[in-house]
Amino acid sequence: MRRFFRILLSALAMMAVALLSTLATMRLAIHGFEVEVPNLTGLTLSEASDRTLSKRLNLNLENSFYSTTVPAGRVLAQSPAPGTKVRKMWNVRVTQSLGPQRVDIPNVVGQQEREATINIRHLALDVGAVAHLPGRGSTTPDIVLAQSPPANAAGVDRPRVSILLSQVDAPQPAEFVMPDLVRMSYAQAVLMLSSSGLHVANTDNVVMGVSATPAPDGTQSPAPAAIANGTVVAQSPAAGHRITTADTIRLSVAR
């Protein structure tokens, strides 16, 4: 009986050794067919092909995309990632760079700002600086007067298109020469000012019979002995001054 157990234990030990040997052999066989994926990013397709072949791997070109960082014709991305363990003859998929996307600049001069903006963005371009230029005599605001880069500039890499827009000048108030209203009746003075679009903002009543009449600008105007009521005896601004419709006109009237 004891001999039987010794024979059984010996058989089990031999089976264990055989199993471990088989596993070790399989592991060595499997790992013997594994390689590490090289880094192909930035290489030309020819260089990438040589590097994968040296590792007994296959190179497959899957896609091509625009890139502003990787020159055209070079590997933009890869799968599996560098350093990954794969079996020999594994397919390594790569994406090729087409380089930066280049477009022609549209001509937006003469267009309204909104139309020009739509046309620029329709080509996947960005609107850059927007400036206004007054004093060009334009009667229509926000018309594109100039652009940068210029129209039809070929091979530009996704630029910002800056535009210069027209700006209608604000109307300037008309200028007049202040007339001499002294000794006119108040009604005549107001009528003369109104015909030019001017108006009296303040009226001071002056009681006649004193030696002098203070004018609104601080000067003294002699008061004649006989001046009819309602007669303008002083004015501000003084006669001959340039004025606009926005200026304040004050009259002193005898009462």
C-alpha positions as CSV (number, residue, x, y, z in Angstrom):
1,M,0.0,0.0,0.0
2,R,2.8,2.4,0.9
3,R,4.5,1.6,-2.3
4,F,1.4,2.4,-4.2
5,F,1.2,5.9,-2.6
6,R,4.9,6.5,-3.5
7,I,4.2,5.6,-7.1
8,L,1.1,7.8,-7.1
9,L,3.0,10.8,-5.7
10,S,5.9,10.3,-8.1
11,A,3.3,10.3,-11.0
12,L,1.7,13.5,-9.7
13,A,5.1,15.2,-9.4
14,M,6.0,14.2,-12.9
15,M,2.7,15.5,-14.2
16,A,3.2,18.8,-12.4
17,V,6.7,19.2,-13.8
18,A,5.3,18.4,-17.3
19,L,2.5,21.0,-16.9
20,L,4.9,23.7,-15.7
21,S,7.3,22.9,-18.5
22,T,4.4,23.2,-21.0
23,L,3.2,26.5,-19.6
24,A,6.8,27.9,-19.6
25,T,7.2,26.7,-23.2
26,M,3.9,28.3,-24.3
27,R,4.8,31.6,-22.5
28,L,8.1,31.7,-24.2
29,A,6.5,30.9,-27.5
30,I,3.8,33.6,-27.1
31,H,6.2,36.3,-25.9
32,G,8.6,35.3,-28.6
33,F,6.1,36.5,-31.1
34,E,5.4,39.9,-29.3
35,V,7.0,43.2,-30.3
36,E,6.7,46.7,-29.0
37,V,4.9,49.3,-31.2
38,P,7.4,52.1,-32.2
39,N,6.6,55.8,-32.1
40,L,5.6,56.9,-35.6
41,T,4.3,60.4,-34.9
42,G,6.0,63.1,-37.0
43,L,7.6,60.6,-39.4
44,T,6.9,60.5,-43.1
45,L,4.9,57.6,-44.4
46,S,8.1,56.1,-45.9
47,E,10.0,56.4,-42.6
48,A,7.0,55.0,-40.6
49,S,6.8,52.0,-43.1
50,D,10.5,51.2,-42.6
51,R,10.2,51.4,-38.8
52,T,7.2,49.1,-38.7
53,L,8.7,46.6,-41.1
54,S,11.8,46.4,-38.9
55,K,9.5,45.3,-36.1
56,R,7.7,42.9,-38.4
57,L,4.5,44.9,-38.2
58,N,2.1,46.1,-40.9
59,L,1.4,49.8,-41.6
60,N,-2.1,50.9,-42.6
61,L,-3.0,54.5,-43.6
62,E,-6.6,55.1,-42.4
63,N,-7.3,58.8,-42.5
64,S,-5.9,62.2,-43.4
65,F,-6.7,65.4,-41.5
66,Y,-5.7,69.1,-41.6
67,S,-3.2,70.1,-38.9
68,T,-1.5,73.3,-37.9
69,T,1.2,71.5,-35.9
70,V,2.3,68.6,-38.0
71,P,3.6,69.2,-41.5
72,A,1.8,67.7,-44.5
73,G,2.7,64.1,-45.4
74,R,3.8,63.1,-41.8
75,V,2.1,60.9,-39.3
76,L,-0.4,62.8,-37.2
77,A,-1.6,59.9,-34.9
78,Q,-1.3,56.2,-34.6
79,S,-3.1,53.2,-33.1
80,P,-2.0,51.2,-31.0
81,A,-0.1,53.8,-29.0
82,P,3.7,53.7,-28.9
83,G,5.1,51.1,-26.4
84,T,2.1,48.8,-26.7
85,K,3.0,45.1,-26.8
86,V,1.4,43.3,-29.9
87,R,2.0,40.2,-31.9
88,K,4.2,40.2,-34.9
89,M,2.4,41.1,-38.2
90,W,0.0,43.3,-36.2
91,N,-1.6,46.2,-38.1
92,V,-0.6,49.6,-37.0
93,R,-3.1,52.2,-38.1
94,V,-1.9,55.8,-38.8
95,T,-3.5,59.1,-39.7
96,Q,-1.6,61.4,-42.1
97,S,-1.4,65.2,-41.8
98,L,-2.6,67.3,-44.7
99,G,-0.9,70.3,-43.1
100,P,-2.7,73.6,-42.4
101,Q,-6.0,74.2,-44.2
102,R,-5.5,77.0,-46.7
103,V,-8.4,79.1,-48.2
104,D,-8.9,82.0,-50.5
105,I,-10.0,85.3,-48.9
106,P,-13.4,86.5,-50.1
107,N,-14.0,90.0,-51.4
108,V,-16.3,91.8,-48.9
109,V,-15.5,95.4,-49.8
110,G,-18.7,97.3,-50.5
111,Q,-20.8,94.9,-48.5
112,Q,-22.8,95.7,-45.3
113,E,-21.1,94.6,-42.1
114,R,-23.6,91.8,-41.4
115,E,-23.4,90.4,-45.0
116,A,-19.6,90.6,-44.9
117,T,-19.4,88.8,-41.5
118,I,-21.6,86.0,-42.8
119,N,-19.5,85.5,-45.9
120,I,-16.3,85.5,-43.9
121,R,-17.6,82.9,-41.4
122,H,-19.1,80.8,-44.2
123,L,-15.5,79.9,-45.2
124,A,-14.7,78.9,-41.6
125,L,-12.6,82.1,-41.2
126,D,-12.7,84.4,-38.1
127,V,-13.7,88.1,-38.1
128,G,-10.8,90.1,-36.7
129,A,-10.6,93.7,-35.8
130,V,-13.6,95.9,-36.8
131,A,-12.9,99.6,-37.1
132,H,-14.8,102.6,-38.3
133,L,-13.5,105.5,-40.5
134,P,-15.4,108.8,-40.2
135,G,-15.1,111.7,-42.5
136,R,-15.3,109.9,-45.9
137,G,-18.6,111.6,-46.8
138,S,-20.5,108.3,-46.8
139,T,-24.3,108.5,-46.4
140,T,-24.6,104.8,-45.5
141,P,-23.1,103.5,-42.3
142,D,-21.3,100.2,-41.7
143,I,-20.2,99.6,-45.3
144,V,-16.9,97.7,-45.7
145,L,-14.3,100.2,-47.1
146,A,-11.3,98.0,-46.8
147,Q,-10.2,94.5,-45.5
148,S,-7.1,92.7,-44.4
149,P,-5.9,90.3,-45.8
150,P,-6.9,91.6,-49.2
151,A,-9.5,89.8,-51.3
152,N,-8.4,86.8,-53.3
153,A,-5.2,86.3,-51.3
154,A,-4.5,82.6,-52.0
155,G,-3.0,80.1,-49.6
156,V,-3.7,81.9,-46.3
157,D,-3.8,79.7,-43.2
158,R,-7.2,80.3,-41.5
159,P,-6.6,84.0,-40.8
160,R,-8.7,86.6,-39.1
161,V,-10.2,89.0,-41.7
162,S,-10.2,92.5,-40.3
163,I,-12.6,95.1,-41.8
164,L,-12.8,98.9,-42.0
165,L,-16.4,100.2,-42.0
166,S,-17.8,103.6,-43.0
167,Q,-19.2,105.9,-40.4
168,V,-21.7,108.6,-41.1
169,D,-20.6,111.9,-39.7
170,A,-22.9,113.5,-37.1
171,P,-24.5,116.6,-38.6
172,Q,-22.9,119.8,-37.4
173,P,-25.1,122.6,-36.3
174,A,-25.3,125.5,-38.7
175,E,-23.3,128.7,-37.8
176,F,-24.7,132.2,-37.9
177,V,-23.4,135.7,-37.2
178,M,-25.3,137.3,-34.3
179,P,-27.3,140.3,-35.7
180,D,-27.6,143.6,-34.0
181,L,-30.9,143.5,-32.2
182,V,-30.5,146.6,-30.0
183,R,-33.2,149.3,-30.6
184,M,-35.4,146.7,-32.4
185,S,-38.7,145.8,-30.9
186,Y,-38.8,142.5,-29.0
187,A,-41.2,141.1,-31.6
188,Q,-39.0,142.1,-34.5
189,A,-35.9,140.6,-32.8
190,V,-37.7,137.3,-32.1
191,L,-38.9,137.1,-35.7
192,M,-35.4,137.7,-37.1
193,L,-33.9,135.0,-34.8
194,S,-36.6,132.5,-35.6
195,S,-36.1,132.9,-39.4
196,S,-32.6,131.5,-38.8
197,G,-33.7,128.7,-36.5
198,L,-32.5,130.6,-33.4
199,H,-34.6,131.3,-30.3
200,V,-34.5,133.5,-27.2
201,A,-33.7,131.5,-24.1
202,N,-33.9,134.3,-21.5
203,T,-35.4,137.8,-21.4
204,D,-34.6,140.4,-18.8
205,N,-36.9,143.3,-18.1
206,V,-35.1,146.7,-17.7
207,V,-36.9,149.6,-16.0
208,M,-36.0,152.7,-17.9
209,G,-35.2,156.1,-16.3
210,V,-31.9,155.0,-14.6
211,S,-28.5,156.3,-15.7
212,A,-27.3,153.0,-17.2
213,T,-28.7,149.5,-18.0
214,P,-26.6,146.4,-17.1
215,A,-26.2,144.1,-20.1
216,P,-26.2,140.3,-19.7
217,D,-22.5,140.1,-20.5
218,G,-21.6,142.5,-17.7
219,T,-21.1,145.6,-19.9
220,Q,-23.1,148.8,-19.3
221,S,-25.2,150.2,-22.0
222,P,-26.4,153.8,-21.7
223,A,-30.2,154.1,-21.5
224,P,-31.6,156.8,-23.7
225,A,-34.1,159.1,-22.1
226,A,-36.9,158.0,-24.4
227,I,-37.1,154.3,-25.4
228,A,-40.4,152.7,-26.0
229,N,-41.5,149.8,-23.9
230,G,-40.7,146.4,-25.5
231,T,-37.5,147.7,-27.2
232,V,-34.3,145.6,-27.0
233,V,-31.7,147.6,-25.1
234,A,-29.0,144.8,-24.7
235,Q,-28.2,141.4,-26.1
236,S,-25.9,138.4,-25.5
237,P,-24.0,137.3,-27.5
238,A,-23.0,140.6,-28.8
239,A,-23.6,141.5,-32.5
240,G,-21.0,140.0,-34.9
241,H,-20.3,136.9,-32.7
242,R,-20.6,133.4,-34.3
243,I,-23.5,131.4,-32.9
244,T,-25.3,128.1,-33.6
245,T,-28.8,126.9,-32.8
246,A,-27.5,125.3,-29.6
247,D,-26.3,128.6,-28.2
248,T,-28.2,130.5,-25.5
249,I,-29.5,134.0,-26.5
250,R,-30.5,136.5,-23.9
251,L,-32.2,139.9,-24.5
252,S,-32.8,142.8,-22.2
253,V,-36.0,144.6,-23.0
254,A,-37.2,148.0,-21.8
255,R,-40.4,148.1,-19.7
